[in-house]
């Protein structure tokens, strides 16, 4: 740990969540992330930060598992307590506060689900509170366009994102301020800063980090695993960038018989029978997506674009490929190049091959794309003109 100045510091690691949305077979903090648990990786960041007493709040029955995570994460020289959480987040935080040493006057509350938070974020939050703030939280800018949507799913207005920021953890507080606010709270809040703000205190912000994303859903877990896996054997730093390029394979098949026009390789083909599918049935684009996700270890197309994602119903290649590029970028990768082969009797690609390559390359932020096409001499479903198959190979390289 980094030596702490005069103020005494404690970090309460909240690891008591059930992880229902993650569906990982265990409470969220104890779901595997690489060779170890999510909690293990969260504790590595905590132990590498400012010197502090550490209190871990866990579900009943997981106390020994938490102690094992402390040992594997390098907490041998740290004062660590493990306590059982409450029925709510505020109850769990209260349990953590009750276990603090008498001399602690600054408390950082950290979600174990933000397992890859760099130690420097802990330092920034601590420094802000040590400098006199009652409360400090790390934030990152909101980059997506935000819409207000009614219960029917209709857009009813926009939101000025210049006034918005996404809150992360650890969130830091004067111990007396947080303890009094938690004790006085009469409603549930989504984070500890909201509890303190509702008690009338000012909350300041410090710079957060993109690596401090919250592992909530299966795609989040796949993203975290992709960040941990490439270099786990080569370095003790779980946030270090991967060193080598990676290759992935993808394939997709769609049958003819959809509604509207045929979309394939990012192009509309007037006069051709459409392919069926949740989106536009573009087997070429979908094979590329699977190849890229496979290379990055981010799951497959069903993980990120399944039928439970209505925003991709009817979507074309650019929506799929743009989103995949963003997923790769968040995981520390960019597209090197892609090669894809189409197997089908129709449409005829020769006249539009260059156009298809340009469209697909643009959607992949300029990465080169090579498209080839062949038939199967009348064999199989493609030979009978029942559908289209596509096979893609993708190379990705670290940012």
C-alpha positions in Angstrom: 0.0 0.0 0.0 1.0 3.6 -0.5 1.8 5.4 2.8 -1.1 7.5 4.0 -0.6 11.1 5.4 -1.6 12.0 8.9 -5.3 11.3 8.6 -6.3 7.7 9.4 -8.0 5.9 6.5 -10.3 2.9 6.1 -11.7 1.3 3.0 -15.1 -0.5 3.2 -15.4 -2.9 0.4 -19.1 -3.7 -0.2 -19.2 -7.3 -1.6 -22.6 -8.4 -0.3 -24.7 -8.1 -3.5 -26.5 -11.2 -4.8 -25.6 -10.6 -8.5 -29.0 -11.6 -9.8 -28.5 -9.9 -13.2 -25.0 -11.4 -13.6 -26.4 -14.9 -13.0 -22.9 -16.2 -12.3 -23.9 -19.1 -10.0 -22.7 -17.2 -6.8 -23.0 -13.8 -5.2 -21.4 -11.3 -7.6 -18.2 -10.7 -5.8 -17.4 -14.4 -5.7 -18.0 -15.1 -9.4 -14.7 -16.1 -11.2 -12.8 -13.5 -13.1 -9.9 -15.3 -14.7 -8.2 -17.6 -12.2 -9.6 -15.7 -9.2 -12.9 -14.1 -8.0 -14.1 -10.6 -8.7 -13.4 -9.8 -5.1 -9.8 -10.9 -5.4 -9.3 -8.4 -8.2 -11.1 -5.6 -6.4 -8.9 -6.1 -3.3 -5.7 -5.9 -5.4 -6.6 -2.4 -6.3 -7.5 -1.6 -2.7 -4.2 -3.0 -1.3 -2.2 -1.1 -3.9 -3.8 2.2 -2.9 -3.2 4.4 0.2 -2.5 2.5 3.4 -5.7 1.8 5.2 -7.7 -0.5 7.4 -9.9 -2.6 5.2 -13.3 -4.0 6.0 -15.0 -6.4 3.6 -18.8 -6.8 3.8 -20.0 -10.1 2.4 -23.2 -12.3 2.3 -23.7 -14.7 5.2 -21.7 -17.9 4.6 -19.0 -16.3 2.4 -16.7 -15.0 5.2 -14.1 -17.7 4.7 -14.2 -17.2 0.9 -13.5 -13.5 1.5 -10.5 -14.3 3.8 -9.1 -16.6 1.1 -9.4 -13.7 -1.4 -7.5 -11.5 1.0 -4.6 -14.0 1.0 -4.4 -14.4 -2.8 -4.7 -10.6 -3.4 -1.7 -9.9 -1.2 -3.3 -8.6 1.9 -0.9 -10.2 4.3 0.4 -6.9 5.8 -3.0 -5.2 5.9 -5.4 -4.9 8.8 -8.5 -6.6 7.3 -11.9 -7.4 8.9 -14.7 -9.5 7.3 -18.3 -8.8 8.4 -21.7 -9.9 7.3 -23.8 -7.5 5.2 -27.3 -6.3 5.8 -30.5 -6.6 3.9 -29.8 -3.4 1.8 -26.7 -1.5 0.6 -27.1 1.0 3.4 -27.4 -1.8 5.9 -24.2 -3.3 4.6 -22.3 0.0 4.7 -23.5 0.5 8.3 -22.1 -3.0 9.2 -18.8 -1.9 7.6 -18.7 1.3 9.6 -19.4 -0.5 12.8 -16.2 -2.5 12.3 -13.9 0.5 11.9 -11.1 1.3 14.4 -11.6 4.3 16.7 -8.8 6.3 15.1 -10.3 6.3 11.5 -11.5 9.7 10.3 -11.7 9.2 6.5 -13.7 6.3 4.9 -13.7 5.2 1.3 -16.6 3.0 0.3 -15.9 0.8 -2.7 -18.0 -1.6 -4.7 -16.3 -5.0 -5.2 -18.1 -5.1 -8.6 -15.7 -2.3 -9.8 -13.0 -4.8 -9.7 -10.4 -3.2 -12.0 -10.4 0.3 -10.5 -6.8 1.6 -10.6 -5.1 2.5 -7.3 -4.7 6.1 -8.5 -8.5 6.6 -8.2 -8.3 5.7 -4.5 -5.5 8.3 -4.1 -7.5 11.0 -5.8 -10.6 10.5 -3.6 -8.6 10.3 -0.4 -6.7 13.5 -1.3 -9.9 15.4 -1.9 -11.4 14.4 1.5 -8.0 14.9 3.3 -8.0 18.4 1.8 -11.3 19.3 3.5 -14.2 18.0 1.5 -17.0 16.3 3.4 -17.5 13.9 0.5 -15.7 13.1 -2.8 -16.6 10.8 -5.7 -14.9 9.8 -8.9 -16.8 10.5 -12.1 -16.4 10.1 -15.8 -18.2 12.1 -18.5 -21.4 10.8 -20.1 -20.6 10.4 -23.8 -23.8 8.8 -25.1 -26.8 10.9 -26.2 -29.3 10.7 -23.4 -33.1 10.6 -24.0 -36.1 10.8 -21.7 -38.4 7.9 -22.6 -42.0 7.3 -21.4 -43.4 3.9 -20.2 -44.5 3.1 -23.7 -40.9 3.4 -25.0 -41.4 6.7 -26.8 -38.8 9.4 -26.7 -40.3 12.5 -25.0 -37.2 14.7 -24.9 -33.5 15.0 -24.7 -31.2 15.6 -21.7 -28.2 18.1 -21.7 -25.3 15.7 -21.1 -22.9 18.6 -20.3 -24.4 18.6 -16.8 -24.2 14.9 -16.4 -21.4 12.6 -15.1 -21.4 8.9 -14.3 -20.5 8.2 -10.7 -18.0 5.5 -9.7 -16.4 4.2 -6.5 -14.5 4.4 -4.2 -16.6 7.2 -2.7 -14.8 9.1 0.1 -16.2 10.7 3.2 -15.4 12.2 6.6 -16.3 9.3 8.8 -18.5 11.4 11.1 -20.4 12.7 8.1 -21.1 9.3 6.5 -22.0 7.6 9.8 -24.5 10.3 10.7 -26.1 10.3 7.2 -26.5 6.6 7.1 -28.0 6.5 10.6 -30.5 9.3 9.7 -31.5 7.9 6.3 -35.2 7.2 5.9 -35.1 6.1 2.2 -32.9 3.8 0.1 -30.3 5.4 -2.1 -28.4 4.1 -5.1 -25.0 5.2 -3.7 -23.5 6.5 -0.6 -22.9 10.0 -2.0 -26.7 10.3 -2.4 -27.1 9.5 1.3 -24.7 12.2 2.3 -26.1 14.7 -0.1 -29.6 14.1 1.2 -28.3 15.1 4.6 -27.3 18.5 3.3 -23.5 18.0 2.6 -21.7 19.1 -0.6 -20.2 16.3 -2.7 -17.1 17.2 -4.8 -15.9 15.2 -7.8 -12.5 13.9 -8.9 -11.4 12.2 -12.1 -12.6 8.6 -12.5 -11.3 6.0 -14.8 -12.8 3.9 -17.7 -11.4 0.7 -16.0 -13.6 1.4 -13.0 -16.7 0.1 -14.8 -19.2 -1.9 -12.8 -19.6 -5.7 -13.5 -23.4 -6.1 -13.5 -24.3 -8.1 -16.6 -22.8 -11.0 -18.5 -21.3 -8.6 -21.2 -19.6 -6.6 -18.4 -18.1 -9.8 -17.0 -16.8 -10.8 -20.5 -15.2 -7.4 -20.9 -13.5 -7.7 -17.5 -12.3 -11.2 -18.4 -10.8 -9.9 -21.7 -8.9 -7.3 -19.8 -7.5 -9.7 -17.2 -6.8 -12.8 -19.4 -4.3 -11.7 -22.1 -1.5 -10.8 -19.6 -2.4 -12.7 -16.4 0.6 -15.0 -16.7 3.0 -12.2 -17.7 2.4 -9.4 -15.2 1.1 -8.7 -11.7 -0.8 -5.6 -12.9 -4.4 -6.6 -13.8 -4.9 -3.3 -15.7 -1.8 -3.5 -17.9 -2.5 -3.6 -21.6 -2.2 -6.9 -23.4 1.0 -7.3 -25.3 0.2 -9.4 -28.4 -2.3 -9.3 -31.2 -5.1 -11.9 -31.1 -7.1 -13.7 -33.8 -10.7 -14.7 -33.8 -13.0 -16.7 -36.1 -16.7 -16.1 -36.7 -19.5 -17.7 -38.8 -23.1 -16.9 -39.5 -25.9 -18.3 -41.5 -29.3 -16.8 -42.5 -32.1 -18.2 -44.6 -33.9 -16.4 -47.4 -37.4 -15.4 -46.6 -37.3 -12.2 -44.6 -39.4 -9.1 -45.2 -38.2 -6.1 -47.2 -34.9 -5.8 -49.1 -31.8 -7.9 -48.9 -29.0 -6.5 -46.9 -25.6 -8.2 -47.1 -22.1 -6.9 -46.4 -23.5 -3.6 -45.3 -25.2 -3.0 -48.7 -28.8 -3.1 -49.9 -29.4 -5.4 -52.9 -32.5 -4.3 -54.8 -34.5 -7.0 -56.4 -33.0 -9.8 -54.2 -35.0 -11.8 -51.6 -34.3 -10.6 -48.1 -32.7 -12.8 -45.4 -34.6 -13.6 -42.2 -33.3 -12.6 -38.8 -33.8 -10.5 -35.7 -32.0 -7.6 -37.4 -31.5 -7.4 -41.2 -30.0 -10.9 -41.4 -26.7 -9.6 -42.7 -24.6 -12.8 -42.3 -21.4 -11.1 -43.4 -21.6 -8.4 -40.8 -22.7 -10.9 -38.1 -19.8 -13.2 -38.9 -17.4 -10.3 -38.6 -18.9 -9.3 -35.2 -18.5 -12.9 -33.9 -14.8 -13.0 -35.1 -14.0 -9.7 -33.4 -15.7 -10.7 -30.1 -14.0 -14.1 -30.2 -10.6 -12.5 -30.6 -11.1 -10.2 -27.7 -12.7 -12.8 -25.5 -15.9 -10.8 -25.2 -18.4 -13.6 -25.7 -20.4 -13.9 -28.9 -23.0 -12.0 -30.9 -25.8 -13.4 -28.8 -24.2 -12.0 -25.7 -24.4 -8.4 -27.0 -27.0 -8.4 -29.8 -29.5 -11.0 -28.8 -33.2 -10.9 -29.2 -33.5 -9.3 -25.8 -31.9 -6.2 -27.2 -34.8 -4.5 -29.1 -32.5 -1.6 -30.2 -30.9 -4.0 -32.7 -34.1 -5.3 -34.2 -33.9 -4.5 -37.9 -30.5 -2.9 -37.5 -28.0 -2.8 -40.3 -24.2 -3.6 -40.4 -23.0 -0.2 -39.3 -24.9 -0.4 -36.0 -23.5 -3.8 -35.3 -19.9 -3.0 -36.3 -19.8 0.4 -34.7 -21.0 -1.1 -31.4 -18.5 -3.9 -31.6 -15.6 -1.4 -32.2 -16.7 0.4 -29.1 -16.8 -2.8 -27.0 -13.3 -3.6 -28.2 -12.0 -0.1 -27.5 -13.4 -0.3 -23.9 -11.5 -3.6 -23.5 -8.3 -2.1 -24.8 -8.3 -3.4 -28.4 -8.7 -2.0 -31.9 -9.4 -3.9 -35.2 -6.3 -4.8 -37.2 -7.9 -6.3 -40.3 -10.8 -8.6 -41.2 -11.2 -11.2 -44.0 -14.6 -12.6 -44.7 -15.8 -15.2 -47.3 -19.4 -15.4 -48.4 -20.9 -18.8 -49.6 -24.1 -18.2 -51.7 -25.5 -18.5 -55.2 -26.8 -15.0 -55.0 -26.3 -12.1 -54.9 -23.4 -11.8 -57.2 -20.6 -10.0 -55.4 -18.1 -9.3 -58.2 -19.5 -6.0 -59.2 -19.9 -4.6 -55.7 -17.0 -6.2 -53.8 -15.0 -3.0 -53.5 -18.1 -1.1 -52.4 -18.8 -3.7 -49.8 -15.2 -3.6 -48.5 -15.4 0.2 -48.2 -18.6 0.2 -46.3 -17.5 -2.5 -43.9 -14.1 -0.8 -43.4 -15.8 2.5 -42.6 -18.0 0.9 -40.0 -14.9 -0.6 -38.4 -13.2 2.8 -38.0 -11.1 2.4 -41.1 -9.7 -1.1 -40.5 -9.0 -3.0 -43.8 -11.7 -5.5 -44.8 -11.3 -8.1 -47.6 -14.5 -9.8 -48.9 -14.5 -12.9 -51.1 -17.4 -14.9 -52.5 -17.9 -18.4 -53.7 -20.5 -21.0 -54.4 -20.7 -24.6 -53.3 -21.3 -26.3 -56.7 -24.9 -27.0 -55.9 -24.2 -28.7 -52.6 -25.9 -28.0 -49.3 -28.4 -25.3 -48.4 -26.3 -22.6 -50.0 -26.1 -24.7 -53.2 -29.9 -25.0 -53.2 -30.2 -21.2 -52.8 -31.9 -21.5 -49.4 -29.7 -19.1 -47.6 -26.3 -17.5 -47.1 -23.3 -18.5 -45.0 -20.4 -16.3 -44.1 -17.0 -17.1 -42.4 -14.8 -14.3 -41.0 -11.3 -14.1 -39.6 -10.3 -11.0 -37.6 -7.1 -9.7 -36.2 -7.2 -7.3 -33.2 -4.3 -5.4 -31.7 -3.8 -3.7 -28.3 -4.4 0.1 -28.1 
